[in-house]
Amino acid sequence: MRILSGLNTYYRLLVLIFGTSALFFILYASLYFYTFKQEIAVYKSTSMEYRNEINSIFKLNSKTHTASIVDVTFWDEMVDFIKTKNAVWYKDYIEDEFLTYEADYIGIYDLNKKCLSKTSSAKFKSIDFVPNNVFDQLYKTKLNRFYIKVEEGVIEVFGATIHPSDDPKKNKHKPAGYFIMARLLDRHFIKNLEEISSSKISIVPKDFSQEKDKNLIALNLDLNDWKNDNIVDLHFERSFNLNFSNTKKILDIIIVATILNLFVYLYYYRRWVYRPVKLITNILEKKDEKSILNLKKSRDEFGHIGKLFEENNNQRKQLVIAKEKAEESDKLKSSFLANLSHEIRTPMNAIMGFSDLLKDGSLNEKEKSDYLKIIRNSGKNLIGIIEDLIEMSKIDSKQITPNYKFLNLDKCISELYNSIKITIPEEKEVLFSIYKNPEALKKNILTDEIKFKQILTNLIINAIKFTKKGHVTIGYTLDETKEKIKVWVDDSGLGIDEDNQKIIFDRFRRIEDDFTIEISGLGLGLSITKAYVELLGGTIDVQSTPGKGSIFSFTIPLKYEARIEEPIAIHNPQKIQKKGQETILIAEDDDINFLLLEKILQLKNYTILRAVNGKEAVEICNINKQIDLVFMDIKMPIMNGFEAFEAIRKTNLNLPVIANTAYSSSEDKDDILKAGFTNYISKPLNKDEIHELLSGIFSSN
């Protein structure tokens, strides 16, 4: 032992090999006699072990599916799906993940045994294959596994009742429904099981039997249905080659083979063990990537270990990258909060400061007007900041969905051009134009008009903002073969360098230079624009050269209108013949908002009534038939604006009702008009817009 302790592991193993070889030569003589004695015992024990092995493998083969169905049936979202039948949820979490279940059929059933949704593989065509009695049994047992014969063959069926996540033992609530998963015992299944069990497998009729063969070990595995009745058997066979008649010859051959094997073993021991262990030592001590590559070349467990080392090395690199990204994200958040604080404080500073200055009685009218204009513009800037944050929050929470309608693209672009052109300051030497496409659209296209206009408006306003002198051009091109339409905005502005082009669509990222510092903003505009483009199923891109300009373009699917649309009836606001002093009811629960609207209306000498909630507004309208118009706040106690509007319409179909809302998104405004309101005004209130709206409704003779 002292001699061995002075040797390294390699030579210790050599001594061990030679020692065990010598021991083998001593023991082999007794093997001949012992072999005959053990022939019968070995066959019996091998058969028993084979049966236990096959039973374990077969149970283990189904264990993953059993675990999957147990896990998925404690799912609150699945309970909600049975109630709501939300197809989108089913597609995202069941259908799109179908392959991960390694099954040929998945179905969700309600308690009435009705299939709500199902997904199956291409090779599985059977429908309604689950007997009703199965559900009755499953309701009691909560979990079951059985076999059924179908047209395609024999299938293994896993069934479980669906429960909320707070009911792990399935005894607190009654089942919400049933989850059925099945896989076909086809050739692929048999082949996979053959590889695992090292056996030849076939499906045979029940009670199948064959003549015994000493060179084979075999067994039949019963496949039972839900009533525990045997329907077919799985027959397993494995070769058992023990020829005891030639034992002496074999033993002699073994002696010679052992000597040869000893030399072969020594050669491959060095190649398969010593060299890989040395490589592993280099990897652990030096983190040597070359050693990892050499270790991966091994076609054994060491090759797998080499892959694990490579994965570990890659994960370490990814962790470094993730750490850098996390640090960058923290910096972005800090920068965003600092920027948000600055962007809010800047207009607030103007509002508070100039409000204090207005208290000075020595100011002339021009100074007062200038100060009020600054306060108003600062308020608009604050609203813009808040609306951007709300819009990004809606995008994150997936509250925004496209509202597809057919759109006259040329008319839409022309309307945007006319509305934006008048807002360009006269001092800006910018030529704003539309590129006339020779391949003009002859049909309407299908898209979300509101989102499309918001995308194009954001890009145009950005182009004008960053173009001091030159041109801004909008246009589009068609790709009929790919069914795509590309809309672009070309400007001769400042341009964007390559580094900033990579981050320009990221949230809270702004190009920091002497010019952009003068322009306020949170860096959300292009992020929102990109989100809208992706919402419409498109992509957005930028090509830019610093000092020469930029081309922002987005591509969306091109789908033409297949038929001529019937003209949509447009409900113009109800007009009332002016009678002198109109009576207006203001339904508003907030005193300050009421006071402001009252003061705006009193400038035109209207008679004002007030209701502090929706219910009171309905009662006043029913009692006072002299009311000519109602301003209805949408969010009120007791009865909200929508409910009050519906109640008023039951008794007075022609009374103009204008919604007064703090909800500013296009979807909210669209909902208001669809509900039947005459029109709407958004908070903060605009005096001129209100007067113009009322003058259109209270028309003169």
N, C-alpha and C positions, 0 to 999 in steps of 0.2 A: 504493500500500500504506500510505503514511503517512496518507493521508486516511481509509482504512478503519480504521486502528488507532485513530483518534479517535472512531469510532462505536461504539455499543453493539451487542449481538448482534442485536437486533431489526432495526436499520437495515442491518447487514451482510447479514442474510438477504434483505432487500428488494433490495439491490444485486445479490446473487447471483441472485435470481429474475429480475430484469430482464435481467441479463447472459446468463443461460442461455436466456432467451426470444429474445433477439437472435441468439444463436448458432444457435438452432433455425431461425430464418427463413433463415439463410444455408445451413444444411445441408439443408433440406427438399427443395431442387431436385434434389439428387443422389439423394435417396431413391427417386424414381420408377424410375430406371434400375437401381439396386441391388436393388430389390424383386423384379423379375422373375428376376434371376439367382439369388436366394436361395430362390425358391419351393420347388424340389425339395429343396434342402439343408435348409431349415427343417423341411419335413415329415419328412424322414428323422431329423434330429437330435431333433426333438420326439418322434417315435415311440420313439426309443432312450431318451431321457430319461424318457419316460412309462413305459417298461418297467422301467427302473432304479428309478424312483420307486415304482411299484406293488410291485415285489419288496421294496424296503426297507420300505414301509408294511406289507406283509403279514407280513414277518419280525418287524417291531417289534410288530405286533398280537399275535403269539404269544409274544413275548419275556417279557412280564410273567408269563404262565402258566408258561413254562419256568422262569423265576427262582423263582416260588413253589414249584413242585414240587421243584426242586433244594434250596431252603432247607428245606422241610418234611421231606424224606427224610433229613436229617442230624439226627435227633431221638431222643435216648435214650428219652424217654417213649413215643414211637411204637413203638420196639423192645420196650419193656416191655408195651405194649398188645397186641402180637401174641402175647406169652406169656400175659398175664393176661386178655385180652379184657374189660378194665374198661369197662363201658358208660358209667359216669359220666364217666370221662376223655374218651371219644369224644364224648359229648354236649357237654361243656364246651369242648373244644378243637377239635373238627372240626365237629360238627353245628351248634352255636350260632354258629360263625364261617363257616358255609357261604357266606353272601352275599359275604364278603370275597374269596373265591376267584374270583368272577365265572364260575362254571362251572354246568353243568346236572347233573353227576354227579361224585361222589367216592366211591371205594371203596378199602378196605384189604384186601389178600389175603395169605394166608400162602404159604409156599414150595410147598404142595400145590395152589396155584391156587384155593384156597377163599376165597370172600368172607367176611371176618370181620364187617365193618360197611360200610354204604353209605348215602349220602344223595343224593337227586336232587330236581330242581325239579319243579313241578307239571306242566310241559309235557313232561317226559321220562319215559316209561313203560317203555322197553326194559330187559330184564334179561338177564344172561349174554350180553352182546353182544361181550365180548372173547374172541377165539379163544385156545385153549390155546397155539398156536404163538407167539403174541405174548409170553407169559411166558417161553418158552424163549429167544426172541431177546433179550428184555429182560434176562434173567439174564446174558447175555454183554455186551450194550452198556451196561447200567446206566441209560441214558436214551434215550427215543425219542419221536418225534412223528409221527403218521400220521393217516389219515382212514379212516372206515368208513361204509358205508351201513347205516342202520337204518330201522325202520318210520317214525320221525318225519322222516327225511331224512338228510342227511350230517352226521356229527359229527367234530370234531377231537379226537383222543385224545392225551393226554400221559401217559407212563408212566415210572416210575423205581423202582429198587430202594431198599429202606429199609436204612439203616446207622446205627450209633452215631455220635455227634458227633465221636469221635476218629478217624474214618475218612473224611476229606474227599475223598480220591481214590478211595474205594470199592475199595481193593485190599488192605486189611489183614484184613477180615473178609468172610466170605461173606454175601450178602444175608439179612436177617431176614424179608423179605416184599416185597410190591409195593404201590405207591401209584398208582392210576389216577384221572386227572381228565379229564373230557370236557366239551366245550361244543357246543351244537347250532348249526349254520350256518343258522339260521332267518332270518325276515324282519328281526328286530331286529338280528342280526349283520350282515346285508347292508346294512341302512339305516345302521348305525353306520359301516361300512366305506365306504359311498358318501359320507357326510359328510366323512370323513377324506381320501378320495382325490379328492373332487369328480368322481366318475364314476358312471355307471350300471352296475350289476353284476347278473349273473344266473348261475345254475348251469346249465351246458349239458352235453350228452353229450361224451365224449372225442372228439377229432379233429373238433370242430365248426369249421365255416368259413362265411364270409359274403362277399358281394361288397364290394370295396373302395369306400370313400366318402371323397372328399377332404375332406369336412367333418367327418370323424370320425377319431380315432385309437383303435385297439382292439388288444387282446391277450388271449390265453387263458393262464390260469395252471393248470398241472397239479396236481391233488390226488391223491396216491399213497397206497396202503395200506402196511401193514407190510412187504409183499414188494416195495415200490417199483413196484407196478403201478398204472398210471393208472386211476382209477375214474370221475371226472368232472372237468370243467374249470370254473374261475371265469372268466366272460367280462367284461372291463372295456371300457367305452366312454367317451370324452370328446370333446366337440365341438371341432372345429378349423376355425374360421371365418376363412378367408383368401380373400377375393375379389379377386384381383389385376386382374381386368378393369376394376374401377372405381377403380383406384389414384389416377388423376389427380383424379377428383372428390373422392375421400376426402381427398387431400392439400390440396385447396382448402378443403374443409370444416374440415380440421384447423387451417388458418391462422386462419380465423374463430373456430373453437372455442377455439383457444389464447388468442386475445385476450380472449374472454369468460372463459375459465378463469383467466386471469391475475388478473382482478378478483375472481372467486369465490374463488380461492386465497388472495388477500390477505385477504379477509373471514374465511374459515374458518381461515386460518393464525393470525390473531389470536385467534379464538375457541377453536380446538382446541389450539394450542401455547402462544401467549404467555400466555393467562389461566391454563391449568393449571400452567405452569412458575412463574408468579408465586405461585399457591396453594401449590405445593410448597416454594417459598422461605419463605413465611410459616410453613408447618408445621415446617420444619427449624429455622428461627430462633426462632420464638415458641411452638412446640408448640400452635398454635392449632387447637382442636377444630372450630370453625366452618369453617375452611378445609378440614379433612378431610371434613366433610359436603358441602361444595360440590364438592370434587374427586370424591367418590363418585358424584355425579350425572352425571359424564361417561360416555358410552356407548362408551368405547374403552379403550385400555390405561391411560390416566390414571385411569379409573374403577376399574380393577383395582388400580392403585397406591394409590388412595385407600382401598380395602378393606384393602390390606396395611398402610398407615399406621394404619388403625383397629385391625386385629388387633394390630399392634405396640404401639399405645397400650393396648389391652385387656390384652395380655400383661404390659406394664409394671405395670399396675394389679394384675393377678393375682400378679405377682412380689412386689409390696408386701404383698398379702394373705397370700401363701404365707410370706413372711418373718415377718410378724406371727404367723401360725399356728405356724411353726417355733419362734419365740421363746417363744410360749405353751406349745408342747409341751415345750420345754426347761425352762420354769418348772414345768410339771406333773410332769416327771420328777424334777426337783430336789425339788419339794414331796413327791412320792411317796417318794423315798429318805429324805428327812428324816422323813416320817411313819412309814415302815416302821421306820427306826431307833428312833424314839420308841416305836412300838407293840411292838417286840420287847424293847427295853430296859426298858420299864415292867414287864411280867410277869417278865422275867429278874431285874430288880432285886429284886422281891418274892421270887422263888424263892431267889436267892443270899443275900439279906439275912436272910430268916426261917430258911433252912437254917443259917446261922451262929448265929442266936439259939437254935436248938434244941440247940446244943451246951452251952448254959448249964444246969448241973445244978440250979440253984435254981428253975427254972420249975415251976409247978404243972400239974396235968393239963388244966385248962381252957385255960391259955395255950398248952400244947403242941397241944391240939386245934384252937384257933383258928389257930395258925400253920400247922398242916398243911392246914387248910381253905383258907387263903390260898394256900399253895403249890400245892395241887391246882387251884384255880380259875385261878391264873395259868398253869399248864400247859395247861388247857383253852383259855385265850385264845390261847396260842401255837399250839396245834393248829389253832384256827379260822383264824388268820392264814395258816398254811402251806396249809391246805386251800383257802382262797379263791385263793391264788396258783396252786396246782396246777390248780384248776378253770378259772381264766382262761387258763392256759397250754394246757390241753386244748382249750378253745374256740378259741383262736387257731390251733392246729395241726389243727383239724377232726377231733379224735379222738373227739368225742362225736356220736353219731347217735341219732335217736329210735327207741324200741322201742315201736311202736304195739300197743296191746291195747284190748279193750273194757272200759269203766269205768262203774260205777254212780256217777254224779256226786254224787247226794244222799248216798249212803253215804260216799263219799270225803270230802266236806266235813264231814259229821258226825264222822267219825273224827278229822280234823284239829282240829275244834273241841274235842272231848273231850281230845285229847292236849295241846293248847296251853293250854286253860283252867286246868288244874291247875298250870301253871307261872307264872301271873300272881301276883305278890306280893300278899299280903293288904292291904298298906298302900296299894296303888294303887286308887283309886276309879274303876275302869273297868268299864262294863257291856259284856261281850263276848257277842254274840248272832249268830244266823243269820237272815237274811231269808227267810221262807217264800214261795217263788215260786208264785203261783197256777197258772202254766203248768208244773207239775212234769214233769220228763222221765219218760216211760213206758218208754223203752228205754235201753240202755247206749249210750255214745258211744265213738268210736274216738279214742284219744290215747295219749300216753306217760304212764302213771300216775305214775311216779317223778318225771319232770320237772314234771308238773302240780302234784304235791304240793310240790315244792321251790319252784316259783314262788309258789304261794299261801302257803306257810309263810313265805317271805321277806317278802312283803307284809304278812302279819298281824303278824309279830314286829316289823317296822318300825313299824307303826301303834301297837302296844301300847307300844313303846319311847318314842315321841314323844308319847304321850297321857298326861298326868299325871292328868287327871280328865275324865270324860265317857263316850263310848261308842266301841266298835269293832264294826262290823257287816260280815258277809260275805254275799254273795249272787250270783245270776246272772240274766241275762235271755236270751231266745232270739229269734233273727231267722230264722224258717223260710225266708223268701223269699231272703235272701242266704246262707243256710246257714252262719250264724255263731252262736257262743255267746259272750256277754260276761260275764266274771266280775269282780266288783269288791269292793274293801275300802274301807269308809267309816269315817273316824275324826273325832273332834272335837279333834284334837291341835293342835300349834303352827302347822301350815300352812306353805306354801312360797311365797315371792314369785315374781313372773314371771321375773326374771333367773335365779334358781336352778332354776326349772322347766325352763329350756332346757338346763341342764348336769347335771341330777340323775342322768341315766342314763349320763353319760360316766365313763370309768375314772378312778379316783384323785381324783374330784371330790367334795368334801364341803361341806355347808353349814356355814359357820363362824359360829357365834354362841355366846352364853354357855352355852346348854344343850348344844349338840352337842359342844362342847369337852370336856364331862364324859364323853361317850360315846366309847369307843375304836372303832377300825375303820379299814380302809384305803380305804374308799370304793369297794369292788368289789361289794358286795351287789346293788345295783340294776343294775349293769352285767351281772352274771351272770344276774340275773332276766330282763333284756331279751334277752340272748343265747338263753336257754332258750325264751322266747316266740317269737322269730323262728325257732328251730329247729323249733318245732311249726307253723310257717306262719302265725303271728299277729302282732299289733301290741300295743304297750303304751302307755298314756297316763296323764296325771295332771291332775287339776283341783283347784286348791287356792286357799284364801284365808288369808293370814296371820292367825293368832289365832282362826280358825274351824274349821280342819280341812282334810283332804285326801280325795280319792277317787282311788285307784289302780285302774285297770281294764285288763284285757287281753282281747283278742278272738282266738279260735282257730276253725278250721273246725269246723262241726257235721256230723258224719257218724254216722248211727245204725247200730246193729247190725242187719244184715239178717236174721239167723236166730238161733234160740235156741242159745246155746252149750252144748255138753256140759259137765257138771260136771268141773272139773279135779281130778284126784286129788292130794290134799295129803299129802305124806309127813311124818308126824309124827316127831319125833326118837325113835330107838329107846329104849325104857325097859327098864332092867335091875332085876331084883328085888334090893333092897339085902341084902347078905350080911355087912356089918360093916365090913371094912377092904378097900376096893377098891384094885386096882392100876392105876395110870395111867402110860402111857408118854408122855414129853414128847420130841418130835422137834424139836430146836432147836440150831442151830449156834452161836448167840451165847451166851456164858457168862453175861452179865448178865441177858439176857432169860430164860434158863433158871433162874437163881437166883431171880429175882423170881417167876416162875410156881411154882417149887418151894415157896417160902415161903408163897405164897397157898394152895396145895393142902395143905400140911402143917398148916395151921390146922384142917383137917377130918380130920386123921389118915389121909390117903390114903398108900398105898405108892407111891413114885415111882421110875420107871426113866427112863433117858435114852438118846436116840440123837442123834448129832451131824450126821447127814445122812439123806436119804431112804432110801438103800440100807440103812443100818444099821437104820432103823426097820422096814423090810420084813422083814429077817432076824430081828429080835427078836420080831416078831409071829408069824412062822412057827415059832419055837422055843418061845416062852413063850405057852401057851394060857390062862394065868391073867390075862392083861391084860384089864381091863374097859373101858378107854377110851383113846383116843389124842388128844393135842394135837399137831397137825401144822402146823409152820411152812411157809408156802407157798414162800418163797425160801430154798433150801438148796443147798449144793454137791453134786456127783456126781449126785443125783437130787432134783428139786424136789418140792414137796408134792403137786402134781397127779399126777405120775408114781408117787410112792410110794403114794398113795391107790388108784390103779387096780390096782397090784400087790397091795395088801392085800385089796382087794375080790375078787380072784380066788380067794383061799383062805378068806376070812372075810367073809361077806355081812352079818352082823348086828353086827359090832363097831362101836360108835359112834366116829366120827372127827370131831373138831372142828378146823376150820381156824383157824390163828393167823396173822393177816396184818397187815401195815402198810399195805396198800392199803385206802383208806377210801371210795372212790367207790362210788356205788350200782351202777354197772356191774360193778365188780370183785366186790362182794358177790353180785350176781345170778349172775355166772359161777361163783362158789364153790358156791352152792346148786344150780345146774343140773348141776354136775359130780357131785352126789350126796352131798356132805358132810352130816353130821348137823346141823351148825350152824357158826357162826363167831364168833370174838372178834377185836376190832380192837385194835391197839396205839395208844396206851398202854393197858395192862390195867386193868380195873376189878374189884376184889376182889369186891364184892357181886354184880355181874353174873355172874361166873364161878361163885360159890357157888350162885346161884339157878339157873343153867343146869344145873349138875351135880346139884342136888337134884331137878330135873325129870326128869333121865335116870335117876339111881339112885333109883327109886321104892321106897317101903316096901310091905309086904304090905297 
